[in-house]
Amino acid sequence: MKALTEVQAEATGSAWFGRAIAGMRVLFGLVFLSNGLAKLAPPGFSGTPIGYVIDAAGARGILEFEVLPGGARADGHPVALYRSLVEDVILPNYQLFGPLIGLAEAGAGLLLVLGLLTPIGALGAASLQLHLHFMTLFNNKFLWEYPIYWVPLVALALIRAGRWYGIDERLARRRPGAWWW
């Protein structure tokens, strides 16, 4: 009996397709896992032996700059409800929200690396990128930076990328109709 990954790869015409999907899933997972762990690390941790990741203080600074008046826009983010949410709820309670952002990123990354509940992990990661896209959308910059992340993540969710060389492959054999793997 063939493994589910082999059947899927044959259906797409090449075993390389499954490997490419798994590689892309793992790469996105490592990006989110490393960024999430950096936000959960002690203050001042932002460097790795091979590059820089944004820590919790850096994420807060980006949020302040992009949303509050006097940052990227003199009058702040143009969507008043969003600006109020950030200014009145998130930033004053950043000791709670900062670690939650880190947990969300690290959790989504771990799910993607393992290929476990991949649609949930990919859609969670995509939603984080959609937030960043919305945050910077009205600042006349970064038009395509965030779609480069969230569009492939949505695609990974829709094609159930964990079924190629992931834990979802084994789980799908038991319950093939379940959408979450």
Phi, psi and omega in degrees: 000135182280148175289152180303323180296324178294318179297315180296318181295319177296323180296331179267356175098353183198139174293337179294333178299312179298319178294320179294317179297315179297318179297317179294319179299314181294320178300310177300321179299317179294323177299311182289321179298313181293320178293321178294316179296325178297325179283340179267347182287164177303153180307141178093349178277112176216349182259149173234169179299339184241007179163187187251140172233157184275121179274183183298318180295321178295320178296319178297316179299319178296315179300314179298313183295317185283336189249319187281154176301144178090354179268244181294329177232138182302324182262006180083184181300136185288344178269103188300320181297317178295313179302318179294319178301313180293312186288322187260340184242303188290306184295318178294339180245033185294339176297334175269310186288326179303306177296328178296321176297315178299317178296319179297315179295312181295319179296314178298318180297316180296317178300319180292316179300316182282342187068037182247127183049046188303317178301323179292313179297317181292318179291326175296315178295319178298321180294325175297320179288325176297324176297314179298321179297314178296321182299323185256357187302322185267011184258013178055040176205167175056035184302318186252356183298313185280326174299333177299332176272304193286331179294310177296328178295319176297319178298317178300323178292314185294325180270003179056061189297341178289349178281356172252107176057036177229172178297328178302331179302313180290319180294324181292334177294325181284319181225078187296337182273354183290131184283337188280358169216000000 
